[in-house]
Amino acid sequence: MIRVVIADDQAMVRDGLRRILQAAGDVEVVGEAGDGVEAVAVVRELRPDVALVDVRMPRMDGLAVTRELAGSSTRVVVVTTFDLDEYVYPALRLGASGFLLKRSGPALLVAAVRAAVDGDSLISPEVTVRLLKHVTGPRPPRAALVEPLTERELEVAAHVGAGRTNAEIAAELFISAGTVKTHVAAIQRKLAVRNRVGIAVWAWDSGNVAP
């Protein structure tokens, strides 16, 4: 079972998310929180696989929660009504494993939780379009790498930037999914990022995105 904590300041929203997730069959909601401070405490106590975190919460917002939980074993998926740039980009850069709009629907919510556990990421289609538009705009200077990427790692990073899963990348490059996972881990280390979303952000900023 995938263990999940839900953090949202509205009890009705928490109830709705809980019902959707528990209907999936392989997800168990093990805890809830009504504000950011409580969310961090509950996650640290229960150590769930995934924390669904709303952006706007009392005492500590979802971005601060994402920052606090960075580096922990719990994957953070930001779930919000607001798809504003001021939320999307910071959430991804802080290490969120997904960014989902509440209007995205039950199937996408469950898919985002499963993707986070598998080490993949899922971003609402509406937000993805915005990110792709961002790619076509002016880019900041490429950040210095801890260690240069190999040609194969650059290929894998480009596919991660295009939103492909490990299985899809394996099929594209004619290698095993396990080999892709190894490359992804090496890329994370070299880019000094927390997860594959960090790789995607680097790929977008550097223009290294597969078609």
N, C-alpha and C positions, 0 to 999 in steps of 0.2 A: 504493500500500500504506500502511496505517496502521501506524506504527512505535510499538512498545510496550516499556516496561521493566517487569518484574515485581519487586516487592520484598516478600519474605516470608522469615521466618527458618527455615521448614521446606522442605527441598529437595523433598520429595514433593509439597507443595502447589504449589510453583513449577512442577514438572514437569506437574502436572495442568492448571494454568492455561495453561501454554504449549501443551499439546496441544489444548486447547479453542480457543484463539485462532487457532492456525495452521491448524486445520481449517476456519476460516471462509472462507479463500480471499483475503480482502482485508486480513489482519492479519499483520504480521511482528514476532515478538519479537526485539528487537535487543540486549537486555541483561537481566541479572538481578542482584539484590542480596540478601544475607542479613541485613542490618541497616539501620537508618535512615541512619547516616553514609555507608555504602557506597551506599545508594540515591541520596542527594543528589549524591554524586560521579559516579555513573554517569549520572544524568539530565543533569547539567551538561556532561558530556563528550559524550554521544551526542545530546542534545537530541531525544528522542522526541516523538511527538505526544501520547502518553498514558502516565502512570505508574500502574500498579495497585499500591496501597500497603496493606499490612496495618497494623492499628492497633497491635498489640502486637509490637514488635521490640526487640532489644537495642540499646544505645548511644543510639538516638534513636527514639522511637515515631512512629507514622504521623501523628499530629497535628502533631508538630514538623516532620516532613518536609513536610507540606502547607504549613505556615507558611513554611518555607525556600524552597519552590518557588513561592510566591504571586507573581504578576506575571510569571512566566516564560512562555515559549511552550508549555510542557508542561502539559496538563490532568491533574489528579490525580483518580483515582477510588479511593476508599477501599473496600477489600474485606476483610471481617472476619467472624469467627464471632460476634462480640458486637454486639448491637444496643442497647446500653445508652445511655441519654440522655447520659451523661457523654462518650460518643464521638460520637454523632450530631450534636448541635447544635454543638459546637466545630468538628467537621470541616467542616460546611456554612458556618459563619461564617468560617472560615479560608480559604475559597475552593475547597473540593473541588467538582468538577464532577459528583459522584455518590457515593452511599453504597450499597454492595451487600453483601448477606449471602452468604457462601460457599455456603450451601445453596440459593441462588436458582436455580441451574441454568445450563447452558451458554448457552442462548439469551439469557437476560437479561444474562449477562456480556458477550457479544459486542455486544448492543444498547447496553449502557452505554458501551463503548469507542467505538462509532460515534456515539452521541449526544454524547459529550464532544467529539469532533472536529468535529461539526456545530454546536457552540456550544449544544447543548441539555444537559439533565441527566437522569439516570435514578436513581431511588431505589427500593430494594426495596419491594414492596407492603406488607410487614409494617411497615416503618419509616414509610412514608407514612401508614398508619393512625394510628400514634403521633403523627406530626406534626399530623395533622388534629385529633386529640384535644387536642393542645397549643394549637391555634388557638382551641378553644372555652373554654379556661381563662383566667385573669387575664392581661392583656397589659401589658407595660411601657409607659411613655410613648413616644409616637411620636418617633423621633429627628429632630433638625433636619436639613433638607435643604440640600445645597449650593446648590440652585436648585429652585424649585417645579416640580412636574410639571404638564404640560398635561393637559387632560381626556382626550385620546387616550392619552397616556402612562400615565395612571392606569388606563385600561381595559386596556392591554397588560400593565401590571404585575400587575393582578388576574388575568389569564389565565395569566401566568407562575407566579403563586402557586398556581394551580390545577393546575400541572403540565403545561400544554399546550405543544406544540411550536410553532415559528414557523409551520409550515404550518397547524396547527389554529387558531391565533390568526388567521391571515390569512382562513381560511374563516369564522370567527365574526364578524369585523369587516368583511368584504367589502373587504379591501385585499390588496396583493401581499405575498408572503413577504419580498421585499426591503425593502418599507416597514416591515414588522414588525422586521426585523433592524436597520434604522436607528433605530427607536424604542427597541429594547432597548439599543443602544449609548448613546443619549442618556440613558436611565434609569440605566444603570450609572454614567455620569459624574455625574449629578445626585445619586444616592444614595451616591456614592463607594464602590461595591462592585466586586468583581473580576470577577464573572460573573453569569449568570442565577440561579444558586442564591442569591446575595446578594440579588437582587431578590425571590426567593421568600420568603426569610427576612424581609425588610422587609414584604412583603405579609402574611405570617402575623402578624407582630408588630403591624401597624397595623390588622389586620382587613379589609384591602382584598383579598379573595380572591373570584374569580368562582365562581358556583355550578357 
